[in-house]
Amino acid sequence: MMNTTVSHREFLTTQVPNILQNLQVDATPQWGMMTAQHMLEHLAKITKASVKQYGAPPAEPTEGQLKFKAFVNEGEFKKNDTKTGKLEGLHYATFDEAREAAIEAIEWFYQAFAQNPDLQPYNPTMGALSFDELQRLHNKHYRHHLKQFDLM
């Protein structure tokens, strides 16, 4: 049986940084409206936010949190081909800074759990997810966006 914790970590800490070196600032997404820099900033933001504590978890998870946990464990991201709406403003001055932020967010994620193995992040949308579940989520999320930009 494959040790998925190691494979998720290997993918996120070694393969993702290498793959992101192939992403070009003017890359065209296969779907959706994000630019390459928007995608990098989105990944950095979500990865960092996943280890924060946003209030206290309810005594029982909500229906939405149970569905999100099921998605993390068994679901797949769907292509969002929306071309309407408004993208968030860019946070980083350059594409290279955004790429570095996405890579550093992965390092930050692992450092947070190394420094505090008992860390119990909570988010009202996602609920309380374990370290393994968060790794699985980030693995799926990064793969989804790498596919979006034809990098996988």
N, C-alpha and C positions, 0 to 999 in steps of 0.2 A: 504494500500500500504506500502511495506517495505521501510524503510529509508536506501537506499543502501550506503550512505556515512557512516553511523554508522556501518553497517555490514562490509564494506571494512576495516574500521579502526579497528574494533574488530578482524577481521581475521588477519590483518597484525600485530597489536601490541600485541595481546594476544595469538592467536592460533599459528601463525607462530613460535614464540620463543619456545613454548611448543613442537610443532611438530619437530622442528630442534634438540631438545635434543635427539630425537630417531634416528637421522642420524648417521651412523657409518662411520669412516674414510675409511673403505674398502668396503663400499656399492657399489653394481654393478648397473649401470643405466639400466633401461628397454629399453632405446634406446640412441643413440648418443655416443659420445666418452669422454664426460666430466667425470672427477673423482668427487667425492663428494666435495672435496676442490675446484676444479675448478668451480663447480656450485655455491658454496657459495660466492666465490670471484666475479664471474660474477654478481650475484644478488646484492651484495654490490656496485659494480662499477656502474651498470645501475641505481640503486635506487638513489645514490648520484648524478649521472650525470643528472638525470631528472629535478633537480631544478636549474640548472645552465643556464646562458644566454650565448649562443654561437652566438654572433653577433645580428644583428637586423632582425626581421621578414620582409619578403617582403610585399609590399602593398597587394598583393593577394597571398594566399597559393599556393604552387606548386601542380601539379597533385599528386606527391608522398606523399606530406604532407596531402592532402585530403584523399588519400587512407589509410594512416596510421591512421588518425582520425576516419575514418569509421571502420577500424579494431579495434581500441580501444573501440569504442562504440558498435560494433556488431560482431566482428570476434573472432576467437579462435586461439590459438597457435597450430601449427601442430608439430607432432613429427618429429624431424630431425634425421634420422637414419644414418647420415653420419659417417663413420668409418675411413675416410681418411682425411688427412690434419694434421695440427699441432696445438696443444693447446698452448695458451699463457703460459708463465712462471708464476709460482706462486708468488704472492706478499707477502703473509703472511708466516711466518716461520712454523706455525703449523696449523693443522686442527681446533683446538679449537679457535685460533685467527681468522681464517676465518669465523667460525660460529658466533663468537661474532661480527665481522665486518658486517655480513649480518643483524643481529638483530639491531645493532647500526645504520645502514644505514636507517632502517625504522624509528627509533626514530628521526634521523637527518632530514629526509623528513618532518615529522610532525612538528618538531621544526622550520624548515625554514619557513613554512607557518604560524605558530603561531606567530613568530617574525615579519613576514611581510605578512599580509593577502592579500595585493595587489600584491604579487609576481607574475610575468608573465614570467615563464621560456620559453626559446626558444631553439630549436635544429634544425639544417637544415634538418635532416632526419625526425624527428617527427613533426616538426612545433611547433606552439604555442598551448599547451594543458592546459586546466584549472586544478585546484586542483582536482575537481571531476574526470576528465578524467585521470589524473595521478594516482589517487587512483585505478581507474578501471584497468588501465594498470598494475600496480604493483600487484593487486589482481590476475589478470590473469597470470602474469609472474611467481609469486611465486607458484601458484597452478600448473602451467605447470611443473615446475622443481620439486616440491614435488611429483607429479605423476611420473615424470621420475625416481625418486629414491624410488618409491613404498611407499611413506609416506602418500598418500591420496588414 
